[in-house]
């Protein structure tokens, strides 16, 4: 079947070729800022449609006849560290943008950058080129720099300084030949890029065309209603409809991430035809599409998998996966902001992360979980309003606001990518017999009994000193450095007690995250044998992770926590709440004991409790 249009997951969206929503509605404030002659930043993760937004805004401004707009791509400058070369390259990117413009007056000004080849001060010449372009136009210019955060820190600082010089002159004399409004679009706010590269903001590093009044616009994700409208375009164009359950399932999987929504829609439409579902795309088609997208190796998800190999990001994700009370030593606020900018994390704590002081108040132990900014109540819901797993479990409660400091994966697809990216390898062969039966017997109890045997025999490999220390070594070094700066003594002057406290906090968190990740990996292996599905939930401050296994339509709710992190009775109460939401009569709570002095056989316990007509299994590991 030849499609008239497609759901785009590569490049700029075009109304003639792609199913798409009006892009300008996702940041309507931009037009008001341009009208006021102000500079601003547009920030959004990969796949959110920044370039499509800028193209649409450029076309709209040029068609209205009040200003001229130019969209200049700076992403080819990634890796250019020499500021002189970078300024020359920016000028040539400007020239290329002029040549490619749809507006004839802009195309007529191409060639202005040719004289830059022999200039001694390209930054000043860049201003001269911009002035020449503005003088050659009969309207004021609005200039969009796409991919500005791709610039290396020093060239970026120089570039923003030159733009500031031009803006200062423009504000002093509005008739000056300089763009009316400048916008810088990218994955990250350009100010955050400079802050990450130079933690002490002073002088050149923080200069730019900004003050506290210049805002950052974040392109928002699609709403559920917008997902419904987008999918309706396929029905209108080709008669293939999405059921309401399929629309809601797409929303649950993606939380409105534009690239994921389009990827799932295209896959699900194809799945419906492949499995003979007629013209209507079902929820089952959407689930198959989501699993297919999660397994994709290249594109946006491939880029995210590569970034998850970075130790700094790994430390952030470990804290979120195991539901730590807060971010540990060695994690910087800039690391959390980067994870947010990549689109991996969301929540109030991702926008304003609270990081504990680098030196513990009590050198004998890390600080208690109830630090400022952490959720006040253990186990408080940390998901976005109404966030639900693909199988119907909830990370947050409908209509309930996430607590301050809450951080959680942006959507279930990205949680799957995070978990798979962090998980260690376990033996590929299912430990259970064929025919879909787990190793320890039927049901999730059988799976977890099989896991207890596996964990008792294999956890030494996952908790080996060299393996765990290799995971935390870089974070440990960063924590020591930060602690030394904070105390004014340097890392070597902290003493054994404080050094040991920092390292103990890192080891505890890494051990906890590793335990949960191994259990996730084991469940996937066993459920694949039994043709089951696994939906995951996690978030900072929850003090637990959750999973909902589904085999042959039956839900198996599972919560996991670290011994001592969450009161057992509170853990059981939270599990019962989850069971009530899914209607499951039976649930499991896995409790990992991290005490290295306790024999493994003593940790392997099993307690079954009948509570209010339901059955709860407390599984010691």
N, C-alpha and C positions, 0 to 999 in steps of 0.2 A: 504494500500500500504506500503510495507516494503522498507525503504530507504537503499541504499547502504552506503551512508554517511549522515552526518547531519551537520547543522550549530550549532556550539558549543557555549553554553552560561554557561558552568560549567566546571571549571578545565582547565588543559593544553590541547592545541590543538594538534592533531596527524594527519599527512597527510594520514594515512591509514584509519582513522575513520571520519575525518571532512573535510568539505570544508574550505580551508584556503589559505592565501597568504604567500609568503616567508617572514618569520618574520624578518630576518636580514636586509632587505632593509629599515626598518623604523628607524634604527640608525646605518648607515654604518660607522660612525666615531669610533665606539667601537673597531673594529679590528685594526685600526691605533694606537689607544691609547695603546692597549695591546702590539703591536709591539714595541712601544716606551718605554714600561715598566712603564707606568704611572698609577696612581690611578684615579678613577672617580666615579661619581654618575649616576645612571640611575633612572629617575623619570617619573612616569606616573600614571594617575588616575586608579581607579578600572576598570577592564574590558578592559584595553588596551593591555594586553598580555605580561606583564613583564616576568612572569614565562616561558611562551612559548618562548619568545625571549632568555632568559638565557639558557634554555634547548637546543635550537637550536645552540646557540653560543658554548656551552660546547661540544656538539657532533661534531661540525665542527672543533674546536681546537684539540680535541682528535684524530680525523680522519686524520688530516693533518700531524701529526707526529713531530711537532716542539716543542710543549709544552704540558703539561697536564693541564686539566681544571676540576675544581670541583665546583659544584653548591650546596651551603649550605643554608637551609631554617631557618631563625631566627624568623619567625612569631610565633612559639609556645612559645616564651619567653615574649609575651605581658603580662603585669601585674606583672612581676617579678621585684620588686623594690630593693631587696638586691643585691648590685653589686657582692658580693662573690658568691651568688647562681647563678647569671646571668652568670658569667664567667665559672662556672662549666657546666651550661646548654649549653652554646655556644660550649664548648669543646665536649660535648656529641652529639650536633647537627652536629659538624664536623665529629665525628666518624660515626654517622648514614649516613651522605653523602658519606663517604668512603665506607661503606658497600653496599650502593645502587648504587654505580657508575657502569657504563657499562664497564669501563676500568679495566682490571684485575690488573695492577700494583697498582692502587689506592685501590681496594678492599683488596689487600694483606696487606695494611698498617692499616687496621681497628683494633681497640683495643688500640690505642695510648692514649686514654683519661681515661682508667681505673684507673690509678694511681692518678687521681685528687681528689678522694673521701676524702682524709685526708690532702690535701695541705692547708697551711695557707695563701698562696697568689695566688689565682687562676689566677689572671691576668698574673702574671709572668709565671705560669705553662702553660697557654694558648700559650704564645710565644714559650715555650719549645716544646709543642706538635706540633705546626706548623713547627718549625725547624726540629723536628724529621721526620715529613712527607716529608718535602722538601729534607732532606738528603737521604731518602729512595727511591727517584725517580731518573731516569736517564735523566729527562728533567725538565726544570723550571716549576713551578706551577702557574697557573692563577686561582684566587679564587674569586668566586661570592657569596656575602652575600645577599640573597633575604629577603625582609621584615626587613631590618635593622632599619627602622624607627619605628618598633613595640617596640623596646627596650625603657624602661623607661629612663628619662633623665640622672639620675646619672649612671646607668649601661652603657648607651650609651656613656657617656663621658669617663668613665673608659676604655671601650672597644676600642674606637677610639684612646685613648692615648696609649694603648698597641700596637695597630697596627702602630701608628706613630713611636713608638720606634723601631719596626721591620723595618719599611721603612727607617728610618734614617740610621740604620746599613747597610741595603741593598744598599743604595745610596753611602755610604762611601766605602763599599766593595762589589762589585757586585757578588762576589762568595759566599756571606753569604747565609745561609740556611733559606731563607724567600721567600714567593711568589713573582714572577716577577711583577705581577699586581694585584691590589685589586679593586673590584667594589662593590658598595653598592646600592642595588636597593630597591625602595619603593614608596609609595604614595607621600611622601615628601622627600626633600633633608635632609639628616641627620643634616646638619648644621642649617637648618631652625628649625628642632625639638629642637635643643639645644637653639637657639635664642628665641623661644617661651617660653621655660621654664625658661630662665635666661636672661632677657633683657639686662643686662650689660655684654657684652662679654669680659671675662677676664679669665686668668688662665686655669683651667681644663676644663671649659665649652666649650671653643672653640678650644681645641686641637684636633688633628686628623691627618690623613695622607694627609692633604690638604695644598695647598697654593693657591694664587689667580690664578695660572696657571692651576689648576686641574679643569676640566670642569664638568658641569652637563649636561647629555644627556637626552633630553625629547623625549620619543617615540611619533612620530607624528600620527595623525589620518589618516584614509584611504582617498585617493583622490577619486574624482568621477570616474576616469578611473579605479582605483583599485576596487571600488565597482562593476563596470561593469564586470571586470575580475572575481571577486569572484562569482557573480551571474551566469556568463557563465559556471562555473563548474557544476552547477546543470543541465543545458541544455545538456552539453556534456555527463554527467553521466547517466541522467535519461530522457532526452528529454523534461523536463519542463522548458520553457523559461520565462524570464522576459522581458516585453516590455520596450522600452527605457523610456517611461513615468514612469513606475514603478521604474526603476533604479534611475531616477532623483528625484522621490518622496521620495525614501529611503534616498537619499543624503540630501534632504531638511529637512527631519525629524531628521536625526542623525548627520549631518555635519561630517560624517566619523568616529564617535565613534565606535570602533571595536565591542564591546559587543552589542551595539544597532543595528548595521548593521546586525549582525548574528541573533539577536532576531527577528528583523523585517522580515528578509529573510525567516526564518523557519516558522513564523506565516503566512506570506503572501502566501507562497507556499501551506500551508494547507488551507488557506482561499479560494484560487483559486479553489482547488478541491472541497471544501465544497459548494461553490456557483455555481458550474457547469461552471466555466469559461474555461474549457478545459485545455490545457497544458500551456497556456500563463498566467503569473501573471500580472495583470493589476494595474494601479495606484489606482483604487478603492480598490483592494485587499490589497495594501500596506497601504492605509489609515485605513482600518479596522484593519489591523495588528498593526498599530501604536497605535490606541486607545486601543486595547487589551493589548499591552505591558505596556502602561501608567497605566492601572488598576491593573497590577501585584503587589502583596503585598510583596512577598519575594525577595530574591536574591539581586542584586545590587541596584535596585530601592528601595527596602525595607530598605537597609542600608542608602541610601541617605535621605529617609524620617525621619529616626531616627536622623540623624545628624542635620537636619533642625530644630529640637526641641531645639537645643542649642542656648541660647540667643545671643551669639556673632555672630553666623552665621546668625541668624534671622535679626540682625541689618544690616549686609552687604546686605542681600537679599532685605530688605525693601527699601534701597536706590536705588538698581538696578530696582526694580519693578516700583517705582513711578517716575523713571527718574530723581532723584535728581541731582543737579548741581555737587555735589561731595560727598564724604563720610563724614558723620557727626561726631561730637564729640562722643567719646565712642567707635568708631570703630578703631581697630588697624590694622596696615599693616599686621601683622601676621594672623589676621582673614581673610583678603582678600586673602592672599596667601594660607590659608587652603582651602577656597572655590575653588580656582583655582586647588589646588592639588586634591581635590575630583572630579574634572572634571565639576563642576557646572558652573563656569564662565570662560570666556576667554577675550582676548583683551589686548591692550598695558597696560591699567591701572591695569589689574589683575596680570601682571608680575612685574610691578613697581608701586604699589599703592601710590597715593599722599594723605596723610592724613593731614587735617588742624591742626594748633596748638591747643593744648587743652584749652588754655585761649584765648577767643575772644579779638581782638584788641580794639573793642568798647564794654565795658561791657553791654551796653544797648541793644545790638542786636547781633545775630550771624553774621559772616562775609558774605560779598556778594558772589554770586555764581561764579564771575569771578576770582577765585583763580588760581594761577599757576598750570598747569597740567590738568585743566578742559577744556572741549571743548570750544574754543573761541567763537563759534557762537551758539546761542541758537537753539536747535533743529537740530544740525548737526548730520548726520547719524552716528550711533555708532555700527552698526553690522559689522561682518567680511566681507571681500570682497565678494560681491554678495550674502550675506546671504538672503535667502527667506523663508517666512513662508510656511507651507504646502499648503496654498491656493493661493500662488503666491505673497503676499505682501512682501515688502522688508524692512528689518531693516537697510540695507546698500545699496549703489548703486553699480551696476556692475562695477568692475574695479576701484572703489574708495577706497582709503586707510582709515582705521579707524583713527580718531584723537588720538593724544597722550592723555592718561588718560581715553580713552574709555573702558568701562567694560560692558559686556552683557552676557546673558545666553549662554552656550556653544552650545545649540541646542534646537529646539522647544520641543522635548520630555522632556528635563530637565527643561525648562521653565514651562511646565505643572506640573511637579513634585514640583517645587518651589512654584508655585501659590497654588496648592492644599495643600501643606504642611503648608503654611502660612495663608490660608483663614479661616475666622471664619465660624461657622455653621450658616446657615439660614434655615428657615422652609422648609421642604422637599417637601411639596405639591405645585405643580405649581399653581400660582395665576391666570393663564388664564384658559379659558374654554377648554374642550376637543376638539379633532379634530385638534390640532396643532395651534390654534389661541392664541397669547399672550393676556395678560390681558387688555392692553390699546388699542387694535385694531390690524389690520394687519401690518406686516412689523416691522422693527427695531424701528420705531417711536412708535408703540404700546408697544413694550417691554420697551422702555425707559420711556414712560409715566407711565407704571406700576411701573418702578423702582423709579420714582420721588415720587409716592404715598407711596411705601414701605420705601424709605429712609426718607421721612418726618415723618413717623410713628415710624421708628425703629432705626434711627441713634443714638439716645440717648443711646441705649444699646451698640452699637459698640464704641461710644465715651465716655462712662461713665468714670469718673475720676479713679476709682479703676482699671477698665479693662486696660485702656491705660497705667496707671502708673505701673501696674504689668508687662507690656510688656517691659518697658524701665528701670525698676529699676536697673537691673544689669549693663546695659550700662551706666546709670547715675553714678553709683558708680565708674565704671572704668574711666569715663570721669573726675570725681572729683579727683580721685587719680592721674591721669596723669597730670591734671592741677596743682595739688599741687606740684608734682615733678618738673614740668616745672618752676613754680614760686618760688620754694624753701620755700614755706610757709606751705605746708601740706594742705590737703583738708579742714581742719577746718579754715584755715586762708585766704580763698579766698574771703570771704565777700558775702553778699546777692546778690549784683548786678551780679557778675561773676557767682555765682552758678545759679542764675535765668536765665542768658543768655544761659548757657549750657543746662539747663533743657528745656527752650523754644525751642531750636533747636531740641532736641530729640523729644519733643511732636509734633512739627510741622511735622517732617518727619514721625513719627509713624501714626499720623492722616491721612496724605496723602496716605501712603501705605495702611492703613486700608480701606479708601474710595475706592481705585481702586480694592482692593481684594474683597470687598463686591459686587461691580458692576460685577466683573468677575464671582463670585459665582452666582449672580442673573441671569446673562446671560446664564450660563450653565443650570440652573434650567429651564428657560423658553424655551431655544432652545432644550433641551431634549424633552420637551413636543411637540415642533414643528418639531422634527426630523431634527434638524439643527446641524451644526458643528461650532466650535469657534477656530480660530487660534490667538495666542497672540504674541505680540512683546514688548520688553522692553529693556532698557539699561541706564546706568549711563550717565548723561549729556544730555539726550534727552528732559528732562523737561516734559515728557509725557509718557503715555503708549498707546499701540494701539491694536486693535482687529479687526479681519475680520470674521464676522458671515456669514455663508452660509446656506441658506434654499432653497431646491429644485433648486439648481444650481445658485441661485442669490446671489451675494456678497453684503454685507452690511458693508462698512468700518466705523470704529469707532475710534476716538482718544479721550483720556481723559487727562485732565491736572488740576492743582490747580490754582485757581484764583490768579493772580499776579505772578505766576511762569513763564508764557509764555504769551507774548502779544497776545490778541485775534486775531488780524489780521494775526500774524505769525502762530498761530494755525490753522486758516482757510486755509492759504496758504499751510501748510504742509499736511492738510487733502486733499486739492484739488490735490496735487501731488500724494498722495496715491491713490486717486480715478482715476486719469489718468492711473496709473500703472495697476489697476485692471479692468479698463473700466466701473466702476460703475457710474451710473448717479446721485446717491444720497449718501450723507455721513452725519455723525453725529459727533459733538464735544461736549463732556460732560465736563463741567467746575465745579469743586467742590469749593465752597466758605467755607473757614475755619474760617471765622470771627464769634466768639462765641456770639458777641453782636447783630448780625443781625437776625431778626426773620426768622424762617424756611420758612414761606410762601413767604417771599421776595426773598429767594434764588431759589425757584422753578420757573424758567423762561423758555421760549421757543421762539426762534427767528428763522425764516426760511428765507434764502436768495437765490434767483436765481443768479448764477454767471456763466457766459460764457456757458450757456446751461446746467449747472448742478445745483443741489439743495443741499444746505448745511443747516443743522439744528444745532443751538447752544443751547445746553440743560443745563440750570442752575440747580445745585444740592446743 
